[in-house]
Amino acid sequence: MGEYPANRYPHQELTHAIIGAAFRVHNRLGHSFLEKIYERVLTRELRALGLHVENQKKLEVNYGGEPIGDFAVDLLVEHRIIVEIKAIQSIAKSDEEQLLHYLRVSGIEVGLLINFGRSVQVKRKVFTQPGLHPTKSA
């Protein structure tokens, strides 16, 4: 995982837009809804900004250059940012690790873990690995 100064993250403008939209959603809805509700409303907010958003986007897992399966991320924004949504009391280390695994196997560099608990929690993760490229499946 690369180390970046707080003001120099990759895709910073895009991640700021996503985080701002998450705060708008939370300000309007509050807490205690299911993750699926936050996913739908955040998708609407991001699309209203003119962003390309794919819900439950399947990404392929390769092992030794061969596809072995796939997994779905909550949101894929502009083909560049994985967004995982939680609606829990607080983010656990395992939630952060899951996002890092998604980044590593997908080749996507930046991910956001957004928790719509009592207040919005955001964890930004950056994973760079030479030679990895995003793989997409239907």
Buried (B, 14 or more C-beta within 10 A) or exposed (E): EEEEEEEEBBBBEBBEBBBEBBBBBBEEBEBEBEBEBBBBBBBEBBEEEEBEBBBEBBBBBBEEEEEEEBBEBBBBBBEBBBBBBBBEEEBEEEBBEBBBEBBBBBBBBBBBBBBBBEEBBBBBBBBBEEEBEEBBEE
